[in-house]
């Protein structure tokens, strides 16, 4: 079987005043491999430009798997 990477997306969930249960921000067109440091950096940037707290991120990778 052959795997071909198609796309990676990151959904960041943050909490703050007015959305204590979490607010999701989604980012598409991410690199094939997203590191922990990159996710932490993204969370830090989002915290810096808002009054929200970075809670967690969900990384979704889509691959095409071909049966040879």
C-alpha positions in Angstrom: 0.0 0.0 0.0 1.1 3.5 -0.7 0.3 6.5 1.4 0.2 10.0 0.0 -0.2 13.1 2.2 -2.9 15.4 1.1 -3.4 18.0 3.8 -2.9 18.9 7.5 -5.2 21.2 9.6 -4.9 22.4 13.2 -7.9 23.4 15.3 -7.0 25.4 18.4 -9.4 25.5 21.3 -9.2 28.5 23.6 -11.2 29.7 26.6 -12.0 33.1 27.9 -14.7 35.5 29.0 -17.9 34.8 27.1 -16.8 31.4 25.9 -15.7 29.5 29.0 -16.4 26.2 27.4 -14.0 26.9 24.6 -13.9 28.6 21.2 -12.3 26.8 18.3 -10.1 28.5 15.7 -9.2 26.4 12.7 -6.1 26.7 10.4 -5.7 24.9 7.1 -2.7 24.6 4.8 -0.4 23.5 7.5 2.8 21.6 6.8 2.7 17.8 6.6 4.4 17.4 10.0 3.4 19.9 12.8 5.7 19.8 15.9 4.7 20.3 19.5 6.9 23.5 19.5 5.0 24.8 16.5 1.6 24.2 18.1 2.8 25.7 21.4 4.1 28.8 19.4 0.7 29.1 17.6 -1.1 29.0 21.0 1.3 31.6 22.4 0.7 34.0 19.5 -3.1 33.6 19.8 -2.9 34.2 23.6 -0.8 37.4 22.9 -3.4 38.9 20.5 -6.5 38.0 22.6 -7.5 37.7 26.2 -8.1 34.0 25.8 -6.1 31.0 27.2 -4.8 28.3 24.9 -6.4 25.0 26.1 -5.5 22.4 23.4 -5.1 21.7 19.7 -6.4 19.0 17.4 -4.2 18.1 14.4 -5.9 16.4 11.5 -3.9 14.8 8.7 -5.5 13.5 5.6 -3.8 10.9 3.5 -4.7 9.0 0.4 -3.9 5.3 0.7 -3.6 3.4 -2.5 -3.8 -0.4 -2.7 -1.1 -1.4 -5.2 
